[in-house]
């Protein structure tokens, strides 16, 4: 199977390079070979490589900056995935794309399933929702995975920031009213590879049968405060911490250009029933992430 991976240098893309390798020939591209703020640049590599599977790990993820750069956010998160889906359909190729819990407004009060109506609060969330719909409208063989709070220890993430803050400040303030499911990028990449193994001999036909949008995130959920406390608990070098206390705060205490959903945990039951797989509990995954980095 010939796989084209877009976004090889991101926190998820870096992991996908390694997890997809056993499945066939993996050809990777990223900026500056493609510049998704100019969506047409994605056409050449797809038409040249003619993959059987496209995996899109690119995204404009600067949530606050997107408020002042909506055109760029929509180009990367909506227009480019739409073009990928059109090209995949013309090649009879499959497309895997990742979306976000930020398509919801966070007011439901319980985990969101795929039938819940999106209502994004930010340009970022709106652009990601537009990308989902652009892919769906092509009618091709696609899998869209909405995920949440993706982190890596290799790149800047909430986890690396908390570790840094704890080494620089005696007191940390973390919000207790933002709640979702932390998701380790490596496990997201591993489950992506695992789920397509059964269809590798006819990936287009296999994906056509399972085509759709699924929620896929770390099991369970936590507030950013609880997540931060777990990060400090499993820090492999606690002796470097100078933080003496972690205090609860409210989102309103940290004004930002973009509004965040407060409770955006995802119900991943549909994914589990369809593919027979699930991501482990978010706290176990965090501990494993630290174990692998030590």
C-alpha positions as CSV (number, residue, x, y, z in Angstrom):
1,X,0.0,0.0,0.0
2,X,1.3,3.4,-0.9
3,X,0.5,6.0,1.8
4,X,0.9,9.7,1.5
5,X,1.4,11.4,4.9
6,X,0.8,15.1,5.1
7,X,2.3,16.9,8.0
8,X,5.3,14.7,8.9
9,X,6.8,17.3,11.3
10,X,3.9,17.9,13.7
11,X,3.5,16.1,17.0
12,X,1.1,13.6,15.5
13,X,2.7,13.4,12.1
14,X,6.1,12.5,13.6
15,X,4.5,9.5,15.3
16,X,2.6,8.5,12.2
17,X,5.8,8.2,10.2
18,X,6.8,5.4,12.5
19,X,3.5,3.6,13.1
20,X,2.5,3.6,9.4
21,X,5.9,2.3,8.1
22,X,5.1,-1.4,8.5
23,X,1.9,-1.1,6.4
24,X,3.6,-0.2,3.1
25,X,5.5,2.6,1.4
26,X,5.1,5.8,3.3
27,X,5.8,9.0,1.5
28,X,5.9,12.1,3.6
29,X,5.5,15.8,2.8
30,X,5.4,19.0,4.9
31,X,6.1,22.7,4.6
32,X,7.8,24.0,2.5
33,X,7.0,21.2,0.0
34,X,3.4,22.1,0.6
35,X,1.9,25.3,2.1
36,X,-1.7,24.7,3.0
37,X,-2.3,28.4,3.4
38,X,-2.3,28.0,-0.4
39,X,-4.5,24.9,-0.7
40,X,-3.6,24.3,-4.3
41,X,-0.1,23.3,-3.3
42,X,-1.5,20.0,-2.0
43,X,-2.6,18.9,-5.5
44,X,0.9,18.2,-7.0
45,X,2.2,15.7,-4.5
46,X,-1.1,13.8,-4.5
47,X,-1.3,13.6,-8.3
48,X,2.4,12.7,-8.6
49,X,2.5,10.0,-5.9
50,X,-1.0,8.6,-6.6
51,X,-1.4,7.1,-3.1
52,X,-3.9,4.5,-2.1
53,X,-4.3,6.2,1.3
54,X,-3.8,9.8,2.3
55,X,-3.3,10.6,6.0
56,X,-3.7,14.3,6.8
57,X,-1.9,15.2,10.0
58,X,-1.7,18.9,9.1
59,X,-3.7,21.6,10.9
60,X,-3.7,25.2,11.9
61,X,-3.9,24.8,15.7
62,X,-3.0,28.3,17.0
63,X,-6.4,28.7,18.6
64,X,-6.0,32.4,19.7
65,X,-4.1,33.5,16.6
66,X,-6.8,32.1,14.4
67,X,-9.1,34.9,15.6
68,X,-6.9,37.4,13.8
69,X,-6.0,35.1,10.9
70,X,-9.3,33.5,9.9
71,X,-8.4,33.3,6.2
72,X,-5.3,31.3,6.9
73,X,-7.1,29.0,9.4
74,X,-9.9,28.2,6.9
75,X,-7.3,27.6,4.1
76,X,-5.4,25.1,6.2
77,X,-8.3,23.5,8.1
78,X,-11.1,23.6,5.6
79,X,-10.2,24.3,2.0
80,X,-7.1,22.0,1.9
81,X,-8.8,19.0,3.4
82,X,-11.6,19.5,0.9
83,X,-9.2,19.4,-1.9
84,X,-7.5,16.3,-0.4
85,X,-10.9,14.5,-0.3
86,X,-11.7,15.4,-3.9
87,X,-8.3,14.1,-5.1
88,X,-8.6,11.0,-3.0
89,X,-12.0,10.3,-4.5
90,X,-10.7,10.7,-8.1
91,X,-7.9,8.3,-7.3
92,X,-10.2,5.8,-5.5
93,X,-7.9,6.3,-2.5
94,X,-8.9,6.5,1.2
95,X,-8.5,9.6,3.4
96,X,-7.9,9.8,7.1
97,X,-8.3,13.2,8.7
98,X,-8.2,14.5,12.3
99,X,-10.6,17.0,13.8
100,X,-11.3,18.4,17.2
101,X,-13.5,18.6,20.2
102,X,-13.5,22.4,19.7
103,X,-16.4,22.0,17.2
104,X,-18.7,21.9,20.3
105,X,-19.6,24.7,22.6
106,X,-19.1,22.7,25.8
107,X,-22.6,23.3,27.3
108,X,-24.0,19.7,27.1
109,X,-22.6,18.7,30.5
110,X,-21.7,15.1,29.4
111,X,-19.5,13.6,26.8
112,X,-20.4,14.4,23.2
113,X,-21.3,11.8,20.7
114,X,-21.2,12.0,16.9
115,X,-24.9,12.9,16.7
116,X,-24.6,16.0,18.9
117,X,-24.9,19.2,17.0
118,X,-21.7,21.2,16.7
119,X,-21.6,24.8,17.7
120,X,-18.0,26.1,17.7
121,X,-17.1,29.1,19.7
122,X,-13.9,30.1,17.9
123,X,-12.5,30.6,14.4
124,X,-10.4,27.5,15.0
125,X,-13.4,25.3,15.9
126,X,-15.4,26.7,13.0
127,X,-12.6,26.1,10.5
128,X,-12.2,22.5,11.7
129,X,-15.9,21.9,11.4
130,X,-15.9,23.4,7.9
131,X,-13.1,20.9,7.0
132,X,-15.2,18.0,8.2
133,X,-18.1,19.1,6.1
134,X,-15.9,19.7,3.0
135,X,-14.6,16.1,3.3
136,X,-18.1,14.6,3.9
137,X,-19.5,16.5,0.9
138,X,-17.1,14.7,-1.6
139,X,-18.7,11.4,-0.8
140,X,-15.4,9.5,-0.9
141,X,-13.9,6.9,1.3
142,X,-12.9,8.8,4.4
143,X,-12.5,8.5,8.1
144,X,-12.6,11.6,10.2
145,X,-11.4,11.3,13.8
146,X,-12.4,14.0,16.2
147,X,-9.9,14.0,19.1
148,X,-9.0,16.2,22.0
149,X,-6.1,17.8,23.9
150,X,-3.4,16.0,21.9
151,X,0.0,16.2,23.4
152,X,3.5,15.1,22.8
153,X,6.7,15.2,24.9
154,X,8.7,16.0,21.7
155,X,7.0,19.3,20.9
156,X,5.5,22.2,22.8
157,X,2.2,21.0,24.4
158,X,0.3,21.5,27.6
159,X,2.4,18.7,29.2
160,X,5.8,20.3,28.4
161,X,4.5,23.7,29.4
162,X,3.3,22.5,32.8
163,X,6.7,20.9,33.4
164,X,8.4,24.1,32.4
165,X,6.2,26.2,34.7
166,X,6.8,23.9,37.6
167,X,10.5,24.4,37.2
168,X,10.2,28.2,37.1
169,X,7.4,29.1,39.6
170,X,6.7,28.3,43.2
171,X,2.9,28.6,42.6
172,X,1.0,27.4,39.5
173,X,-2.6,28.3,38.6
174,X,-4.4,25.9,36.3
175,X,-8.0,26.1,35.2
176,X,-10.5,23.7,36.8
177,X,-13.5,24.5,34.5
178,X,-12.1,23.3,31.2
179,X,-12.6,19.5,30.9
180,X,-11.8,17.1,28.1
181,X,-9.8,13.9,27.3
182,X,-6.0,14.3,27.1
183,X,-4.7,12.2,24.2
184,X,-1.1,11.1,23.7
185,X,-0.1,11.6,20.1
186,X,1.8,8.3,20.0
187,X,-1.2,6.3,21.0
188,X,-3.4,8.2,18.5
189,X,-0.8,7.3,15.8
190,X,-0.6,3.7,16.9
191,X,-4.4,3.1,16.9
192,X,-4.6,4.8,13.5
193,X,-2.2,2.2,12.1
194,X,-3.9,-0.7,14.0
195,X,-7.3,0.1,12.7
196,X,-6.4,0.0,9.0
197,X,-4.4,-3.2,9.1
198,X,-7.5,-5.4,8.4
199,X,-8.3,-3.3,5.3
200,X,-4.7,-3.0,3.9
201,X,-5.4,-5.3,1.0
202,X,-8.2,-3.1,-0.3
203,X,-8.1,0.1,1.7
204,X,-10.6,2.0,-0.5
205,X,-13.3,-0.7,-0.3
206,X,-12.7,-1.3,3.4
207,X,-12.9,2.4,4.2
208,X,-16.0,2.8,2.1
209,X,-17.8,0.3,4.3
210,X,-16.8,2.1,7.5
211,X,-16.8,5.7,6.0
212,X,-17.7,8.4,8.5
213,X,-16.9,10.6,11.4
214,X,-15.8,9.1,14.8
215,X,-14.8,10.4,18.2
216,X,-11.3,9.1,19.2
217,X,-9.6,10.4,22.3
218,X,-8.0,9.2,25.6
219,X,-10.6,7.4,27.7
220,X,-12.1,9.3,30.5
221,X,-11.7,13.0,31.1
222,X,-10.1,15.5,33.4
223,X,-9.9,19.2,34.0
224,X,-6.7,21.0,33.1
225,X,-6.1,21.3,36.8
226,X,-6.4,17.5,37.3
227,X,-4.3,16.9,34.2
228,X,-1.6,19.3,35.4
229,X,-1.5,17.6,38.9
230,X,-1.0,14.2,37.1
231,X,1.7,15.7,35.0
232,X,3.6,16.8,38.1
233,X,2.9,13.4,39.8
234,X,4.4,11.4,36.9
235,X,7.3,13.8,36.1
236,X,10.3,11.6,35.8
237,X,12.5,14.4,37.3
238,X,10.4,15.7,40.2
239,X,13.6,16.9,41.9
240,X,13.7,19.7,39.3
241,X,10.4,21.1,40.3
242,X,10.3,24.3,42.4
243,X,6.5,24.5,42.5
244,X,5.1,24.2,46.0
245,X,1.4,24.6,45.2
246,X,-1.0,24.1,42.3
247,X,-4.0,26.4,42.7
248,X,-7.4,26.1,40.9
249,X,-8.4,28.9,38.6
250,X,-11.2,29.8,36.3
251,X,-11.0,30.2,32.5
252,X,-12.3,33.8,33.1
253,X,-9.0,34.5,35.0
254,X,-7.0,34.1,31.8
255,X,-8.7,36.3,29.1
256,X,-7.8,35.1,25.6
257,X,-8.9,36.1,22.1
258,X,-10.6,32.7,21.5
259,X,-13.3,31.3,23.6
260,X,-12.8,27.6,24.7
261,X,-15.6,25.1,25.3
262,X,-15.7,24.3,29.0
263,X,-16.8,20.6,28.9
264,X,-15.8,19.0,25.6
265,X,-15.1,15.4,26.5
266,X,-15.9,12.9,23.7
267,X,-17.9,9.7,23.8
268,X,-15.8,7.2,21.8
269,X,-18.3,4.3,21.9
270,X,-19.1,4.4,18.2
271,X,-15.4,4.0,17.3
272,X,-14.9,1.2,19.8
273,X,-18.0,-0.7,18.4
274,X,-16.9,-0.2,14.8
275,X,-13.2,-1.0,15.0
276,X,-13.0,-3.1,18.2
277,X,-10.3,-0.8,19.5
278,X,-10.1,1.9,22.2
279,X,-7.5,4.2,23.6
280,X,-6.5,3.6,27.2
281,X,-7.4,5.8,30.2
282,X,-5.8,9.2,29.8
283,X,-3.8,9.0,33.0
284,X,-2.3,5.6,32.2
285,X,-1.3,6.9,28.8
286,X,0.3,10.0,30.4
287,X,2.3,7.7,32.7
288,X,3.4,5.6,29.7
289,X,4.4,8.7,27.9
290,X,6.7,9.7,30.7
291,X,8.0,6.1,31.1
292,X,9.0,6.1,27.4
293,X,10.7,9.5,27.7
294,X,12.8,8.7,30.8
